[in-house]
Amino acid sequence: MAGLSKIRYEENPAIHADRIGAEPKVMRYFVAELQNRLVGFALLILSEPRDWTDAHKLFPLIVDVFVAEEDRRRGIGRKLIYAVEQDAHKAGCLEIYLSVEPEENEPAMRLYERLGYERMQNEPYDNDWSYVDSTGKTHTGHERLIDMKKRLQ
Ligand SMILES: CC(C)(COP(=O)(O)OP(=O)(O)OC[C@H]1O[C@@H](n2cnc3c(N)ncnc32)[C@H](O)[C@@H]1OP(=O)(O)O)[C@@H](O)C(=O)NCCC(=O)NCCS
């Protein structure tokens, strides 16, 4: 857990704990290791978690793909996404979705397009989300998203 918190959410380790402890039919957490070091993670949501108020209703959904800054551009993000896709396919999913903030994160969007994801909207839409973690702390955010989808085979 400490290894994951070092990469992201240092102030909120419950975020990682909740994902690790989740019911695998609902969500599955993937971590990337490099030379015995945790360097990234990605979350696969297979069905809507009870504590979500997110406007998203697209499942399965890949959220929060993250690679430690010093370990980026080595193919880790790509491998993480591939591992998530394979797992979703094994679970019987024929399509997979993700959302990206094109105005904030053009490189991620380009990466997803190269991996075969197609945009579902031409223009970003506004999305307010909130999530209450297992310690009772509420996390909220606002983002402008484009959804993307890919057929799995
Ligand atoms: C988006 C993110 C997960 C990508 O992770 P990554 O490990 O850097 O991804 P990859 O290395 O697989 O591919 C990213 C780029 O590196 C390039 N690359 C891959 N292997 C490489 C290598 N061995 N040498 C040089 N470049 C390489 C890819 O072609 C790609 O090129 P681009 O910069 O032109 O897009 C990472 O940048 C990140 O954590 N960003 C912050 C969080 C975030 O934005 N997440 C996405 C939310 S939607």
The ligand as an ORCA input file, in Angstrom:
! r2SCAN-3c Opt
* xyz 0 1
  C      -1.109      8.670    -19.517
  C      -0.055      7.809    -18.826
  C      -0.745      6.761    -17.966
  C       0.762      7.098    -19.917
  O       1.693      6.233    -19.255
  P       3.105      5.887    -19.894
  O       3.676      4.751    -19.134
  O       3.917      7.100    -20.028
  O       2.606      5.403    -21.316
  P       3.447      4.674    -22.444
  O       4.899      4.753    -22.153
  O       2.862      3.327    -22.618
  O       3.110      5.546    -23.709
  C       3.136      6.979    -23.622
  C       4.089      7.571    -24.625
  O       5.367      7.044    -24.476
  C       5.803      6.501    -25.733
  N       6.664      5.366    -25.425
  C       6.294      4.122    -25.100
  N       7.372      3.355    -24.894
  C       8.434      4.174    -25.047
  C       9.830      3.988    -24.953
  N      10.366      2.777    -24.672
  N      10.640      5.056    -25.131
  C      10.126      6.253    -25.432
  N       8.824      6.480    -25.558
  C       7.991      5.461    -25.370
  C       4.559      6.113    -26.403
  O       4.695      5.962    -27.799
  C       3.733      7.315    -26.034
  O       4.159      8.400    -26.835
  P       3.528      9.874    -26.787
  O       4.258     10.600    -25.706
  O       3.804     10.460    -28.114
  O       2.066      9.746    -26.444
  C       0.936      8.655    -17.989
  O       1.432      9.692    -18.782
  C       0.318      9.244    -16.724
  O       0.291      8.596    -15.661
  N      -0.181     10.481    -16.808
  C      -0.819     11.141    -15.643
  C      -2.162     10.524    -15.343
  C      -3.062     10.547    -16.528
  O      -3.126     11.541    -17.217
  N      -3.760      9.443    -16.763
  C      -4.720      9.325    -17.840
  C      -6.041      9.848    -17.399
  S      -7.213      9.710    -18.718
*
